[in-house]
Amino acid sequence: GKKVQFGELPMKVQGTHYRSIWYDYKDCQVKIIDQRWLPHDFRIVALTNLNEFAVAIRDMWVRGAPLIGATAAYGVAISLSDDASDSGLKNTYDTLIETRPTAINLKWALDRLLGALTPVSEDELPLKALELAHQVAEEDVGINKKIGEHGLEIVKKIASKKPAGEPVRMLTHCNAGWPATVDWGTATSPMYHAHEAGIPIHVWVDETRPRNQGAMTAWELESHGISNTYITDNAGGHLMQKGLVDMVIVGTDRTTAQGDVCNKIGTYLKALAAHDNGVPFYVALPSPTIDWTISDGVADIPIEERASREVTHIFGHHEKNSIEEIRVTSEGVSGGNPAFDVTPNRLVTGLITERGVSDASEKALAKMFPDLAGL
């Protein structure tokens, strides 16, 4: 297999570098970290057919817009090795596009593969699809590394105005870390870059109910030796009022052409609190996450409604060492579970992209991505 060049900053679990998805050349299988069990248990599983890929995306064995895109690309490759006919390709596309409605990277990756594979002959399809999937994954790593480099400049600027040795305090929501991408993460990439550059930082990690993905962010920062505190979702505004947050940085599942940002539910409330307290609010934005076909995020982005059970029950590590789900409400209570919300561009200080930091506006985004904006 081809030797993969990792960035200077490998993401490690117990001292070993992992990506969130990879192709195991020895077994000829696509492998993922099954994220349903994180941060309590580190499990690796192989995805071997179309159905397994669809379940992995829909049931959040993999999550995070960039990783969903890469997983879909590998899903196409594996599915075509079973059935490389035209109907096989169409069925693969139709099956995977249905799995999650909000993250635009899913459609981006599937459209890209469909476009590139349509002219390819049937016997060459599986190999060509696998090549393209590797390409999508490698590009994601490169994009996130660049986001970290541009984000580092913002962190440096804030650090230069603080007393020597005092950490830059960042607040983040959900997990936009390396497990949500192929490597590096989006919102965490500037954190890793700052840490490597020797800039002291402290991260306030929102728990992010209902799936408590903040626990994953805390686990990943902890594994890397980055100072962090896990807080309830409702604590952020209070910390900002007290002057304890220097910047907010979050990821995004879909951003509109005018810079409205759709991200995990609760992000909008953080942006409002940041706006009210004069705290800069940044979004780490890989360009495949921009949906150039829509402008008004609140009106036009479909918001995924997930199962009530995610709200009424909670999943965690029992002191007897088992991983269990328990109910937090009384029997029969139904939970509402919109998975995302939209932060209007007026509340966004800047979009940290792989090409630099852009204002959250139609004009600024089109200027930064003239090659994509006309789509």
PyMOL commands that set and color helices and strands:
alter all, ss='L'
color gray80, all
select helices_A, chain A and resi 35-37+50-58+65-82+86-97+105-117+122-160+178-180+189-196+214-223+233-241+267-276+287-289+297-300+309-312+345-347+362-368+370-373
alter helices_A, ss='H'
color red, helices_A
select strands_A, chain A and resi 12-13+16-17+21-24+29-33+44-47+168-172+201-206+228-231+247-250+254-256+261-264+281-284+290-291+313-317+323-327+340-343+350-353+356-358
alter strands_A, ss='S'
color yellow, strands_A
deselect
rebuild
show_as cartoon
